[in-house]
Amino acid sequence: MPRHEPDFRLDGYEAVNDHVADQFWGHIGSEQDMMTVLAEHHSEDAEHSFYLMHNGAVTWGVPGDPQIVALHLKRDPVTRTYRFSHKELPLPSMAQSWLIARGCPEEKILLPDDMGTTPANEATRVLEQRLRRDGDHFALLISYTHDSDPIQTTVMLRALDEKATMPFRVLLEEVDSTAWTHTLREGGFATFEAATQWWEAHWRGDEPSLPTASPAPRPVTAAPGLLARPDPPPREPSR
């Protein structure tokens, strides 16, 4: 993967207040030299910048933490100040969904062909597209990123629509480090207990099959993009 450190285009700008300055340094600036830009988009008026990044520093932190960072920078050219919002998410398509919900055009935040692994099949491409466009159907409950062979990311979601027949979803991304491709699959569960049983069996190495899931209907009210940080898993996965 080509190394592309982010340029946040903040020369001549200051944070709108000390709290924002401290938050930006704590969440973004202090690890900027370990971040790789996967995709970025800047509005023509230079007031908005959207970044999709991989944070290499996470690999030295808590095992399993999300490594993808979505960042929305908002600049005020009149006062020369900036604000920001960000989210740490386990999959690029989920981070793209979060950025799209905040005004970034979908086609502007797609990954270039030479950035990361490529989808191994059409089913993966279709599911990633659905996650980008319909990510606000779900809240993120749990995720675990295993970044050494076998490289895989597991995500548990809950539908925001209380009437959903399969409200709990599991996403499983698996990377082929030889072909440098990835597959993404989705399973649907009627209860949290059933989803958790699958999760625990998977991390025991039992390789349970994922139940078929159909796309969730759009809820009447939807939060902007996938909801914030997942709670810790009920117990840490082990092999």
N, C-alpha and C positions, 0 to 999 in steps of 0.2 A: 504494500500500500504506500503510495507516495506521501511523504511528510509535508504537510502544509499547515504551518502554525497560523493561528487566526490573527488578522489585523482588524481590530475593532473600530478603527476610524474615529478615534476619540481625541486626536490631537487638537488642542485648543478648547476642549470641552472639560467640564468638571461635573461631578455628580451633583444632583439637585440639592442634596443635603448630606450631612456626615453619615447618617444611617445608611443611605444608599451607597455611599463610598465604601463603608465598612463591609456591607453585604456583597458588593461587587468583588471586592478583594477576596473575601472569604470563600465565595462560591466559584468565582471565575478567574480573577486576576492572579491569585496565588498559584494556580495550576496551569496558567495559560501556556507555558513552555512545554507542557506535557500533552496539550490538546492538538488534535489533528482535525482540520476542517474537512468534512465529507461533502458538504454542499452549503452554499450561501446565496442570499439574495438581498439587494439593496434597492430601496425605492428611489425613483428618479429625483425626488425632492431631498434625498439624503436624510430624511427624518426617521426612517425605519430601516433596520438591518435584521435579517433573520439568519441564524447560524445553526447548522446541524453538525455536531462535533463528536469525536471519540476522545474520551479522557483517559489517557494511558496511566495517569496517577492512581486511578481506582484499583488497578491490578495490585497495588501495594497496600491497599486498605482492607476493609472488611470483605472476606470471601463472598462472592455471589452478588455484590452490589451492582446496580445498573451502570454501564459504562458510556451510554450515549447521553449527550447534553443538547437540549434545545434551548436556544437563547434568542430573545427578542429585545433588541436595543431600540429605545425611543429617544431621539434627540430633539432639542428645541434650538433651532439656529439663531433665534432672537436673543435668548438668554445664555446661549452656549452651555447648556446643561443637558444632562442625560438621565434617564431612568432605565430600568431593565426588569425583565421577568425571565425566569428560566425554569427548566424542569429536567430532572434526571430520569431517563426511561431506559428500559432494557432492549428495545428494538428500534432500528431506524424508522420503520413505518409508523410506529407510535409517536416518535418525536416529530415526524413530518406532520402527523395529524394535529398535534399540539400547535405547531407553527402555522399550519393552514387555518386553524380556527382563529388565529390572531391576525389574519390578513395576508399571509404569504400565499401567492399563487402556487397551486400544486406543481405545475410544470417547472417552476423556478427552483424548487427545493429537492428535485429528484437527484439520486446519486449518479455521477458520471460513470461511464463504463469501466474506467480504470480505478475506481474507488471501492475497495472492499470486494466481497465475494458476489457472484452473480446468481440469480435464481436458477435452480437446476431444472425447473419444469414450469409449465403454464399454470398449474394449480397454485404454485407458490406466488407467481406474478399476480394472479387474480386475487388471492387472499391479501397480499400486501397492498394492493390498490384499494380493496375494501376497508382495510384498517386505516389507510390514509384518509379516506373520505368519510368513514362512519365511526371513527374512533370515539366520538362523543356518545356512543351508545353504552359505553362501559366505564366502570371504575376499576382501577388497578388495585388488586389485593396483595399479591405476592409475586416476586420474580426472583430468579436465580440464574446468574451468568457463570457458566463453567468455561473458562477461557484457555484451558489446555486440553489436548486430545483425550477423549472425544470432545470437541468444541460444541457446546450447545447452550441454548438459552430457553428457560421454561418460564411461562408467565400464566398467572391465574387472574381472570377478570370476572366481574359481576355486572350483569345487565342493569341499566338504570330503570328499564321498564319493569315494573313490578308484576306485569302480566306475562312476561316472557316464560315460555314453557321450559326452556333450558337456560336458566339465568346465569349459570356459572360456566365459564369457558376456560379452556387451557390451550395455550399456544406453545408449540414446540418447534424451535428452530435448530437444525443440525447442520454443521458445516463439514464439507468434505475438503480437508486441508491439502489433499493431493490435487484434486481437480479445481480447487478454489471456487467452489459453488456452495449453495446452501438450499435446503428445503425448509418450508414452513408449513406446519399442519395445525389444524384446529379441532378440538373435541368439545362436545357439549355435555353438561351434567345438570340434573334436576335439583341437586342439593349441594351445599357446601361440603357436607360429609363425604359424598361420592367423589367430588373433585379432589378433596384432600386424600382420600384413599388412593386415587390414581397417582397423585403427586408423590406420596410416600413410597408406593410400589415402584414407581419410575426411578426414584433416587436410591432404592435398594438394589436396582439393577434387574428388576423382574421384566422390564420391557412390556408393560401392558399396552393393549391397543387403545387408540383414542376413539371414543364414540363419535359417530357422525353428528356434525352440527350444521344447522341451516342459518343463514344470516338473520340476525335479530331485527325485528321491526323497529323503526325509529320511534323513540319515546316522544310524548307530547312536548315535554320540556327537556332540553339537553344541556348539560354543562359544556363550556367551551373546551373541547379537546379532552383527552383522557385525564382523569382526576389525578391529584397530586400523589406524592410519595407513597409507595406501598408500605403496609405494616410488615414487621419481620415475619418470616414463615413460622408456623407452629412449632417446628423443630428444624434445625439446620440439616440440609441434605448431607448424606454421607454415602460413600461407595464401599 
